[in-house]
């Protein structure tokens, strides 16, 4: 994973963007305050697992390269 993924125009997620940095780190930017939190991630097949503060969110990596966190988290597309 690399680069920045923004929430799809139809999304109402708690995050507005995911910025994948070096190694296995991702910066999560919240939609409400714009604050950024660093998390770790792993990719297993078509699953992206992001972990922060003792919690893990599982996303599905679609064939078009988008990342889908489900109905609550939403869909992110590469910028």
Backbone as JSON, one array per atom type, in Angstrom:
{
  "sequence": "XXXXXXXXXXXXXXXXXXXXXXXXXXXXXXXXXXXXXXXXXXXXXXXXXXXXXXXXXXXXXXXXXXXXXXXXXXXXXXX",
  "N": [[0.86, -1.17, 0.0], [0.47, 2.24, -0.74], [0.64, 5.83, -0.76], [-2.11, 8.24, -0.72], [-5.45, 7.76, 0.25], [-8.68, 8.83, -0.21], [-11.91, 9.4, 1.3], [-14.76, 8.15, -0.37], [-17.03, 10.13, -2.31], [-19.64, 9.65, -1.47], [-19.39, 8.79, 1.08], [-19.6, 8.58, 4.69], [-17.76, 8.35, 6.64], [-15.81, 7.87, 9.71], [-13.28, 8.64, 9.17], [-11.49, 10.81, 6.95], [-9.34, 10.49, 5.3], [-6.74, 8.15, 4.41], [-3.39, 7.77, 4.74], [-0.81, 6.12, 3.46], [2.33, 5.48, 4.62], [5.91, 5.03, 4.9], [7.15, 1.66, 5.36], [5.08, -0.28, 7.41], [3.09, 1.54, 8.14], [0.31, 3.75, 8.6], [-1.35, 6.82, 8.25], [-4.17, 8.06, 9.78], [-6.67, 10.29, 9.12], [-9.07, 12.15, 10.73], [-12.54, 12.83, 10.0], [-14.11, 14.7, 11.35], [-12.51, 16.45, 13.13], [-10.12, 16.66, 11.8], [-7.8, 15.73, 12.83], [-4.83, 13.69, 13.08], [-3.89, 10.3, 13.33], [-1.46, 7.81, 13.91], [-1.22, 4.52, 12.68], [-0.76, 0.94, 12.41], [-0.45, -1.45, 9.72], [-1.36, -4.45, 7.91], [-1.33, -6.46, 4.98], [-3.23, -9.06, 3.79], [-3.77, -11.13, 1.38], [-6.68, -10.14, -0.19], [-7.38, -8.55, 1.88], [-7.07, -5.81, 4.07], [-5.7, -4.96, 7.04], [-5.99, -2.71, 9.56], [-4.56, -1.47, 12.45], [-4.93, 0.15, 15.56], [-4.62, 1.63, 18.76], [-5.28, -0.74, 20.14], [-7.37, -1.81, 18.66], [-8.64, -3.35, 15.69], [-9.4, -2.79, 12.33], [-10.91, -4.22, 9.53], [-10.49, -4.05, 6.11], [-11.6, -4.42, 2.7], [-9.78, -4.94, -0.21], [-10.51, -3.83, -3.3], [-10.83, -4.92, -6.76], [-10.5, -2.68, -8.39], [-8.73, -1.2, -6.97], [-9.67, 0.35, -4.92], [-10.47, 0.8, -1.41], [-12.48, -0.82, 0.88], [-14.26, -0.36, 3.78], [-16.64, -1.25, 4.69], [-20.13, -0.64, 5.54], [-20.25, 1.28, 7.67], [-17.64, 2.4, 7.95], [-16.89, 3.01, 5.3], [-15.95, 3.64, 1.8], [-12.79, 4.05, 0.27], [-10.84, 5.84, -2.07], [-7.94, 5.93, -4.17], [-5.94, 8.81, -4.29]],
  "CA": [[0.0, 0.0, 0.0], [1.22, 3.5, -0.76], [-0.12, 7.0, -1.17], [-3.25, 8.71, 0.05], [-6.78, 7.34, -0.16], [-9.72, 9.7, 0.35], [-13.24, 8.82, 1.39], [-15.6, 8.32, -1.55], [-17.95, 11.26, -2.19], [-20.87, 9.23, -0.81], [-19.06, 8.24, 2.39], [-19.82, 9.33, 5.91], [-16.86, 7.63, 7.54], [-15.13, 8.64, 10.75], [-12.01, 9.11, 8.6], [-11.6, 11.4, 5.61], [-8.27, 9.99, 4.45], [-5.76, 7.18, 4.88], [-2.15, 8.06, 4.05], [0.12, 5.04, 3.71], [3.7, 5.99, 4.63], [6.92, 3.98, 4.78], [6.97, 0.48, 6.18], [3.69, -0.75, 7.58], [2.41, 2.6, 8.88], [-0.71, 4.52, 7.9], [-1.87, 7.97, 9.0], [-5.62, 8.15, 9.68], [-7.13, 11.65, 9.38], [-10.5, 12.11, 11.06], [-13.41, 13.72, 9.24], [-14.66, 15.76, 12.21], [-11.54, 17.43, 13.61], [-8.95, 16.73, 10.93], [-6.62, 15.25, 13.54], [-4.19, 12.54, 12.47], [-3.4, 9.25, 14.2], [-0.68, 6.81, 13.2], [-1.6, 3.14, 12.94], [-0.01, -0.04, 11.63], [-1.32, -2.25, 8.86], [-0.86, -5.61, 7.18], [-2.17, -6.9, 3.86], [-3.32, -10.52, 3.67], [-4.63, -11.37, 0.22], [-7.46, -8.94, -0.53], [-7.77, -7.91, 3.14], [-6.19, -4.82, 4.67], [-6.01, -4.88, 8.47], [-5.41, -1.52, 10.18], [-4.65, -1.59, 13.91], [-4.56, 1.31, 16.37], [-5.22, 1.69, 20.1], [-5.82, -2.03, 20.53], [-8.48, -2.23, 17.82], [-8.31, -3.65, 14.29], [-10.47, -2.65, 11.34], [-10.6, -4.98, 8.33], [-10.98, -3.48, 4.85], [-11.43, -5.26, 1.52], [-9.15, -4.25, -1.34], [-11.26, -4.18, -4.51], [-10.04, -5.06, -7.99], [-10.21, -1.35, -8.94], [-7.76, -0.57, -6.1], [-10.31, 1.05, -3.8], [-10.45, 0.1, -0.13], [-13.82, -0.74, 1.43], [-14.34, -0.7, 5.19], [-18.0, -1.62, 5.03], [-21.16, 0.41, 5.56], [-19.98, 2.33, 8.65], [-16.35, 3.06, 7.67], [-16.99, 3.55, 3.95], [-15.06, 3.28, 0.71], [-11.74, 5.02, 0.02], [-10.23, 5.72, -3.4], [-6.61, 6.52, -4.22], [-5.91, 10.2, -4.77]],
  "C": [[0.9, 1.23, 0.0], [0.29, 4.63, -1.18], [-1.31, 7.29, -0.27], [-4.55, 8.26, -0.58], [-7.79, 8.24, 0.54], [-11.06, 9.0, 0.35], [-14.01, 9.12, 0.1], [-16.61, 9.44, -1.28], [-19.23, 10.91, -1.43], [-20.63, 8.75, 0.62], [-19.38, 9.17, 3.54], [-18.95, 8.76, 7.01], [-16.3, 8.51, 8.65], [-13.79, 9.19, 10.26], [-12.24, 9.73, 7.24], [-10.47, 10.94, 4.7], [-7.38, 9.0, 5.19], [-4.5, 7.44, 4.07], [-1.12, 6.99, 4.43], [1.55, 5.57, 3.54], [4.66, 4.81, 4.55], [6.65, 2.82, 5.73], [5.53, 0.05, 6.24], [2.89, 0.25, 8.41], [1.41, 3.32, 7.99], [-1.16, 5.65, 8.82], [-3.36, 8.09, 8.72], [-6.02, 9.58, 10.03], [-8.64, 11.63, 9.58], [-11.28, 13.14, 10.25], [-13.86, 14.92, 10.07], [-13.63, 16.84, 12.53], [-10.34, 17.61, 12.69], [-7.67, 16.28, 11.62], [-6.12, 13.96, 12.9], [-3.66, 11.59, 13.54], [-2.6, 8.27, 13.37], [-1.11, 5.41, 13.63], [-0.68, 2.22, 12.14], [-0.98, -0.84, 10.77], [-0.58, -3.46, 8.31], [-1.85, -5.91, 6.07], [-2.08, -8.42, 3.8], [-4.3, -10.84, 2.55], [-5.35, -10.1, -0.16], [-7.96, -8.22, 0.72], [-6.67, -6.98, 3.63], [-6.61, -4.69, 6.12], [-5.25, -3.71, 9.07], [-5.65, -1.61, 11.68], [-4.14, -0.33, 14.59], [-5.28, 1.23, 17.7], [-5.9, 0.38, 20.49], [-7.0, -2.53, 19.72], [-8.01, -2.44, 16.39], [-9.55, -3.51, 13.43], [-10.04, -3.38, 10.08], [-11.29, -4.33, 7.13], [-10.81, -4.53, 3.75], [-10.83, -4.41, 0.41], [-9.84, -4.74, -2.61], [-10.34, -4.29, -5.71], [-9.68, -3.72, -8.61], [-9.21, -0.57, -8.07], [-8.36, 0.2, -4.94], [-10.27, 0.17, -2.56], [-11.82, 0.28, 0.51], [-13.84, -1.24, 2.86], [-15.74, -1.08, 5.63], [-18.9, -0.4, 5.16], [-20.82, 1.56, 6.51], [-18.7, 3.1, 8.3], [-16.35, 3.69, 6.28], [-15.9, 3.08, 2.99], [-14.06, 4.41, 0.48], [-11.13, 4.75, -1.35], [-8.89, 6.47, -3.4], [-6.66, 7.88, -4.87], [-5.04, 10.29, -6.01]]
}
